[in-house]
Amino acid sequence: MVRRVAAVIEPKVRATLKSLQGTRALDAAAVRWPARRSWARAVEEEKPSASSPPCDDAARHHDVESERSFDAFAARDAHADNPTSTDESTPREPRWITPLIGFLGHEEPSDDDRDDWVIRDAIPRGEPSLLAGPPKSGKTWMAADLLLSIASGTTWLGSFENTMIEPARAFGVLLEDSERRLRKRIWQLARGRGIDPRLLQDTLSITRKPFGMPDRKDMAALTGELKLWKPAVVIVDNLTRTMAGDPNATKEAAAFGRAWMKLCQDSGAAICFLHHTAKAGTDDRRKRSPADRVRGSGDFVATARNVMVIDPLEIENGEKRSIVDVFGNLDLRRESFVIGYESSDGADGRRSVRLVDCGDACDVKAEMREQRKARRSEVKESTGAARERAALYEALTVGKVTADALVKAGVGSQGTASKVLTTLRERGHLARSAAGHVLTPAGSEALRSGGVQ
């Protein structure tokens, strides 16, 4: 039996070795073949002589299986040692290891960072970005104004450079507000810029049709439309209405981030998502960094190349402003600024809205502190003058004035009343007496002329 196996196998092995001449597999096969011959001899020595009875059907089946096993073994070794194999598991073209020149190019990229941005410090070119903030903080206003800036080829907020120079296509998927409300905002912002939004037919597209991400069918259809229309920027309001999954689940957020990045790469567009920040008090905002305030998994911030976090500013005179903190992977010229919202009614009664750059956040905050300090000083002075008039009027009508009488009149505490009397006495408007303080001629004149300070 062993001789028959060897007689069948040997020609096939020799044919294999001949086909492998000049290849690395030849050495390995040449080493393995003698080992097989030695094994065959060892088995032959242990077998009975030729006078043994012929083998049965089971033995013949074993011979066939041995032949097949060795054929498979030889083919496997030949494939493993021959890198030029045409098996489907081995790619014909390299997928990962490619020539360096294909990556570097023949020239070094320019130092002009305008190629990195669509809107400087706001929308990076061809990469993911994020605009996050609490509800009612002005995110949708910002998104609509960014779309108009890109579609009209104008600067954003009057100071942020539009590196596209000329009008470029912008696409908005705005799912938060109603269609009527969105239309009014676009008209108001366009009127504030002095343009007719109907003239942006070729460069601006806005829809309220949602899509799922990372839903394969939606992604394939959306990628196809973006490749066909070729927008420079896509703004989606908002992330949670688009994401298919739990924003707090790391695995699902990572899948969303991969689809987000792939959509940018396949379409060539900058994809900006609007998102919410976690609810927090004023003190908590000061302690937590802008990145930590973004709601959900940290994969959203990690995927975005540029992140803007917006917070409303508390203005005492009712003026609406928002502070924007910017951070990311690109070089920034401004890391924090304040947006103002200006509105006015035209002769036709139509409202115009403009978003303006109010300056760097540090400067605006310092100015606001000075204004609050001045207002507090004015209130303090007016309150002090009112107290002094009350004290002089008490001395005029009653003939004297005491600290207890001022407390009963609602001037303030005992200490405040004593300070008012001391101040008026030092100015010569009151004079001390045994019964209290009495009005002097200078005090009467000050009361009559309204010259009480």
SVG drawing of the C-alpha trace seen along z (x, -y; Angstrom):
<svg xmlns="http://www.w3.org/2000/svg" viewBox="-45 -130 61 144">
<polyline fill="none" stroke="black" stroke-width="0.4" points="0.0,0.0 2.8,-2.4 4.5,-1.8 1.3,-2.6 0.9,-5.8 4.5,-6.8 4.2,-5.9 1.1,-8.2 2.5,-11.1 6.1,-11.3 5.3,-12.3 2.9,-15.0 5.5,-16.4 8.2,-16.4 5.8,-18.3 5.2,-20.8 8.9,-21.3 9.5,-21.8 6.8,-24.5 8.4,-26.2 11.9,-26.5 13.3,-29.9 10.9,-30.7 11.2,-30.8 8.8,-27.9 11.3,-25.6 13.7,-25.5 10.9,-24.8 9.3,-22.1 12.8,-20.5 13.3,-20.2 9.8,-18.8 9.9,-16.1 12.8,-14.1 11.0,-14.2 8.0,-12.7 10.1,-10.0 11.7,-9.1 8.2,-8.8 7.1,-6.5 10.2,-4.2 9.5,-4.1 5.9,-3.0 7.1,-0.4 9.4,1.2 6.6,1.6 4.2,3.1 4.0,6.9 5.8,8.3 4.4,8.5 2.8,11.8 0.3,10.1 -3.3,10.3 -4.6,7.5 -6.1,4.5 -9.8,4.1 -12.1,1.2 -11.4,-0.8 -7.7,-0.7 -8.2,-1.9 -10.3,-4.7 -7.5,-5.6 -5.1,-5.7 -7.3,-8.1 -7.7,-10.4 -3.9,-10.4 -3.3,-11.4 -5.9,-14.2 -4.4,-15.4 -0.9,-15.5 -2.1,-17.4 -3.8,-20.0 -0.6,-20.2 1.6,-20.8 -0.7,-23.4 -0.9,-25.3 2.8,-25.4 3.3,-26.5 0.8,-29.4 2.3,-30.4 5.8,-30.6 4.9,-32.2 3.9,-35.8 2.8,-36.0 -0.1,-33.7 -3.4,-34.6 -5.6,-33.5 -8.5,-35.9 -7.2,-36.3 -4.1,-38.0 -4.8,-41.4 -3.4,-42.1 -2.8,-45.8 -1.4,-47.0 -4.1,-48.6 -2.0,-50.0 1.7,-50.0 2.1,-52.4 5.0,-54.5 5.8,-57.5 5.6,-59.9 1.9,-59.1 1.4,-60.5 3.9,-63.4 3.4,-64.6 6.2,-66.3 5.9,-69.7 5.5,-70.8 2.1,-72.3 2.0,-76.1 2.1,-77.9 -1.1,-79.8 -3.6,-78.4 -6.6,-79.7 -6.6,-76.3 -7.5,-74.9 -10.7,-76.9 -14.0,-77.9 -14.8,-80.4 -11.7,-81.1 -11.9,-80.0 -15.4,-78.6 -15.7,-76.0 -12.6,-73.9 -12.5,-73.0 -13.6,-69.4 -13.6,-68.2 -16.0,-67.6 -16.9,-70.5 -19.3,-71.0 -21.4,-74.0 -22.7,-73.3 -24.7,-75.3 -27.7,-75.2 -31.2,-75.6 -32.2,-79.2 -28.6,-80.3 -28.6,-81.4 -27.2,-78.2 -29.8,-78.2 -29.2,-81.9 -25.5,-81.3 -26.1,-78.3 -28.4,-80.2 -26.0,-83.2 -23.0,-80.9 -25.0,-79.4 -25.8,-82.9 -22.2,-84.0 -20.9,-81.0 -23.6,-81.1 -23.1,-84.9 -19.3,-84.8 -19.2,-87.4 -17.4,-87.6 -19.0,-86.2 -20.0,-88.7 -18.1,-91.3 -14.7,-90.2 -14.3,-86.4 -12.6,-85.8 -14.5,-83.7 -11.5,-82.0 -13.7,-80.8 -13.6,-84.5 -16.5,-84.0 -19.9,-82.4 -19.8,-78.7 -22.5,-76.1 -23.9,-75.6 -26.4,-73.0 -28.5,-73.2 -30.4,-70.3 -32.3,-72.3 -34.7,-70.1 -35.3,-72.1 -37.6,-75.0 -40.8,-74.9 -40.5,-75.6 -42.3,-79.0 -40.0,-80.1 -36.9,-79.0 -38.1,-80.9 -38.6,-84.1 -35.1,-83.8 -33.5,-83.4 -35.4,-86.4 -34.5,-88.6 -30.8,-87.7 -30.6,-88.2 -32.3,-91.6 -29.8,-92.5 -27.0,-91.7 -28.8,-93.7 -29.3,-90.8 -32.3,-89.0 -32.2,-85.4 -33.9,-84.4 -30.8,-85.3 -28.9,-82.5 -30.8,-79.8 -27.6,-78.3 -25.5,-78.3 -27.9,-77.7 -30.1,-74.7 -32.1,-74.1 -34.2,-71.1 -36.1,-69.8 -36.0,-66.2 -34.2,-64.1 -31.7,-61.3 -30.3,-58.6 -26.7,-58.3 -24.9,-55.9 -27.8,-54.2 -26.2,-52.7 -29.0,-53.4 -29.3,-57.1 -25.5,-57.5 -25.2,-56.1 -28.0,-58.3 -26.8,-61.4 -23.2,-60.9 -24.4,-60.5 -26.3,-63.8 -23.4,-65.7 -21.0,-64.4 -23.3,-65.5 -24.1,-69.0 -20.6,-69.6 -21.3,-71.9 -18.4,-73.4 -20.3,-73.2 -23.2,-71.1 -24.7,-72.3 -27.1,-69.9 -29.4,-71.0 -29.0,-68.9 -27.0,-65.8 -29.4,-64.0 -32.2,-64.2 -29.9,-62.6 -28.0,-60.0 -29.4,-56.5 -28.5,-55.4 -27.8,-56.7 -25.5,-59.7 -24.2,-58.6 -23.2,-55.1 -19.6,-55.0 -19.9,-52.3 -22.7,-54.0 -21.1,-57.4 -17.9,-55.9 -19.9,-54.5 -21.5,-57.8 -18.1,-59.5 -16.7,-57.1 -19.7,-57.7 -19.3,-61.5 -15.7,-61.4 -16.3,-59.1 -19.1,-61.4 -16.6,-64.3 -14.0,-62.3 -16.3,-60.9 -18.2,-64.1 -15.3,-66.6 -17.6,-68.9 -17.2,-70.3 -20.0,-68.7 -21.0,-70.8 -23.4,-69.4 -25.3,-71.5 -25.5,-69.9 -26.5,-70.7 -24.4,-71.2 -25.2,-69.8 -27.4,-71.9 -25.3,-73.7 -25.4,-76.8 -23.2,-79.8 -20.7,-78.6 -20.5,-75.2 -19.7,-76.8 -16.8,-78.6 -15.3,-75.4 -15.9,-73.1 -14.0,-73.4 -16.1,-74.0 -15.2,-70.4 -16.6,-68.9 -19.9,-70.7 -20.7,-69.1 -23.5,-66.6 -23.1,-62.9 -20.0,-60.8 -16.6,-62.4 -16.3,-60.8 -18.3,-63.8 -15.6,-66.3 -12.8,-63.9 -14.2,-63.5 -14.7,-67.3 -11.6,-69.2 -13.1,-72.4 -15.6,-73.0 -17.5,-76.2 -19.3,-76.3 -21.8,-79.1 -23.3,-80.5 -25.8,-83.4 -24.4,-86.5 -26.5,-88.2 -26.9,-91.8 -28.8,-94.1 -30.1,-96.4 -31.9,-93.6 -29.4,-93.5 -28.9,-90.0 -25.3,-88.7 -23.6,-85.3 -20.1,-84.3 -18.4,-81.7 -15.4,-79.6 -13.4,-77.9 -11.0,-75.0 -9.7,-72.2 -6.8,-70.8 -6.2,-73.8 -4.3,-77.1 -6.8,-79.7 -6.5,-83.4 -9.4,-84.0 -10.2,-81.5 -13.1,-83.4 -15.4,-86.1 -18.9,-87.7 -21.7,-87.7 -24.3,-90.5 -27.8,-90.4 -29.1,-93.6 -32.6,-94.0 -34.5,-96.9 -37.7,-97.5 -37.7,-98.9 -40.1,-101.4 -42.2,-98.5 -42.4,-97.1 -40.2,-94.1 -37.6,-93.2 -33.9,-92.9 -31.5,-91.0 -27.7,-91.2 -25.2,-89.1 -22.2,-91.2 -18.8,-90.6 -18.7,-92.5 -15.0,-91.8 -12.9,-89.4 -14.6,-87.9 -12.0,-89.2 -12.5,-92.8 -16.3,-92.5 -16.4,-91.1 -14.1,-93.8 -16.3,-96.4 -19.4,-94.8 -17.8,-94.8 -17.0,-98.5 -20.5,-99.3 -22.0,-97.3 -19.6,-99.0 -20.7,-102.4 -24.4,-101.5 -24.0,-100.4 -22.2,-103.6 -25.1,-105.6 -27.6,-103.6 -25.6,-104.1 -25.4,-107.8 -29.0,-108.3 -30.0,-106.2 -27.7,-108.3 -29.2,-111.5 -32.7,-110.3 -31.8,-109.4 -30.2,-112.8 -33.3,-114.6 -35.5,-112.4 -33.3,-113.5 -33.5,-117.2 -37.2,-117.0 -37.7,-115.3 -35.7,-118.1 -37.7,-120.8 -41.2,-119.4 -40.6,-118.1 -37.9,-120.5 -35.4,-117.9 -34.2,-114.5 -32.8,-111.5 -31.4,-108.2 -34.5,-106.4 -36.8,-108.6 -34.9,-107.9 -35.1,-104.1 -38.9,-104.4 -39.1,-106.5 -37.5,-103.6 -34.1,-105.1 -32.3,-102.0 -30.7,-100.4 -29.5,-102.2 -26.0,-102.3 -27.1,-103.7 -29.2,-106.4 -26.2,-107.4 -24.0,-107.7 -26.5,-109.9 -26.7,-112.3 -22.9,-112.4 -22.6,-113.3 -25.1,-116.1 -23.5,-117.5 -20.1,-117.5 -21.6,-119.5 -23.1,-122.0 -26.7,-121.1 -27.5,-119.9 -26.3,-120.9 -26.3,-118.8 -28.6,-119.7 -29.7,-118.2 -32.9,-116.8 -31.2,-115.6 -30.1,-117.2 -31.7,-120.5 -31.7,-122.1 -29.2,-124.9 -29.8,-127.7 -27.4,-126.0 -29.5,-122.8 -32.7,-124.8 -31.1,-126.3 -29.9,-122.9 -33.3,-121.4 -35.1,-124.3 -32.7,-124.3 -32.4,-120.5 -28.7,-120.7 -28.5,-117.7 -25.8,-115.4"/>
</svg>
